[in-house]
Amino acid sequence: MQSTREQAGALIALSTKQGFTKTSSFGSILRGSVLAWQGQREQALAQIEEGIAGHRATGGTLRQPYWLALLVEAHAEEGHFEQALTVLAEALTW
C-alpha cells in the first residue's frame, strides 16, 4: 500500500506541474483510498471528496461509479452509514 500511496503522490505532483487537473484528481482519489485502508479515514474522506470534486469540475465522468464506491467504503468504515448510503445511491444512478 505504501507504494500505491507514493505513486499516487507522484501522480499528483507531476499532474499539478503539467496542469493536468483531471489526472491530479485521480491521484487524490487513489491516495485517499490508500489512507482509508491504512485507517486514516478522516483524511481519506477529505482526499477522496477533493478528488471527486476536482474531477467533476473538469466535466469528467470517467470511472465516476468507481470513485464513488471508494468514497462509500471510506464513509462506511468511519461509521458514516447515512452518508455512505447517499453516495451509494448516487453511484447507482451512474
URGI-V192415 format. One record per pair of residues at least 6 apart in sequence whose ideal C-beta (glycine too) atoms are under 6 Angstrom apart, sorted by the first residue. I is the first residue (numbers start at 1). J is the second residue. If there is no record, write none. Layout:
# URGI-V192415
<<I/J> <I/J>>
This chain:
# URGI-V192415
<<1/34> <1/37> <4/34> <5/31> <5/34> <8/27> <8/30> <8/31> <11/27> <12/24> <12/27> <15/23> <15/24> <16/24> <21/58> <22/58> <22/60> <25/51> <25/54> <25/55> <28/47> <28/50> <28/51> <29/48> <29/51> <29/67> <31/47> <32/44> <32/47> <32/48> <33/70> <35/43> <35/44> <36/44> <36/74> <41/74> <41/77> <41/78> <44/74> <45/74> <48/70> <48/71> <48/74> <52/67> <64/94> <65/91> <65/94> <68/87> <68/90> <68/91> <69/91> <71/87> <72/84> <72/87> <72/88> <75/83> <75/84> <76/84>>
